[in-house]
């Protein structure tokens, strides 16, 4: 990190972006009071040979107004942390600069920097095992908010962007350096090659780095240049929900009807609805055993063909028997929004257990998922030792993995909106959800629906117990879904294997 007083510039240093070379070049403009954090000994030798200032004032500072501090500035310090110790007038008046790099390419650079290739770890496995590395730069330099930098220099356009800063000589000094170069092999390590060799890996990057990909217009290796999704141009007058149940779907149905003034259905439960408008047990079991076979295709042709816009349905069973696959191939795909509705997982599982939802096999077959299904993403074996609680936890995690699976596979074709119940029932969260659905205006918040009543306090204790279990599991749904996809498996077809994760 550098705080250069003569230039009134703060450099927030992200990782694997050419930041060290930029830092060396920028230090040449610093005065004795500027703050420069240490870099590696080899790079410090380069800086010294050029006659540029080295590490200084990173533990004790005298600011331009004469005030003093003893803040500890360090390599890759997050902007949010630096902001708390930099005087407000300096933070507000100086230009905050960072460097950003296409995440599809940056993680390749990190793979070779960590010498994972020399250790025999395939690139795809590296990304699945360490997905947190994809978020590191966003934690150092957030894309938005009070700690966000003012200028994002694009790694792919550094000459253009550095020259645009208007600092005479900076580009020339930077371009003559190549700190930390020659680590990544020159051939066979380009994104198109590596991602084609490791199917499913690009999908992990796409999910973890969605915000920066949108912001800077990065594209998946081998894909055409990003263009607005076709459905953005049309009217989205069909809405469905992808959810696990006990997540507020009944509330959501009323919320959509009250605010959007549309026909909004929770679950079609009329006697003649089962098998036509509502999946019956046979449909749930068929899809999760045989996939999108002719029987399921006929159900969805009947179901979707009978709907009249505008229409919303928050029925959580649909997403477990082919809703997304059916929408992707339907004539209403470009008119549809799918709301992924989540709830605090510990509370969700406690609600299942408190109601005994997994004690009756008929209930499981109609409303949830059976651990005996062959084609699941998460292996249930380890969870079944915990009885009903274990089954509830497995089901919740399986659904989280399915959300990730559908986002990875269908994000470019179907318009997904993600919401969390705990936020959606509050005015600010409700406004955000409605804005994502293209609505503005007065907000109506319905009362809670189907809330579990438990005056004994057992649910609170059970929730705490389940939360502790979930914390120990440290489950990563995106990695589980990506591994499943990379293994060549799909929810819409019968799989010869039991589970991938």
Order of alpha helices (4+ residues) and beta strands (2+ residues): beta-beta-alpha-beta-alpha-beta-beta-alpha-alpha-beta-alpha-alpha-alpha-beta-alpha-alpha-alpha-alpha-alpha-beta-alpha-beta-alpha-alpha-beta-alpha-beta-alpha-alpha-alpha-beta-alpha-alpha-alpha-alpha
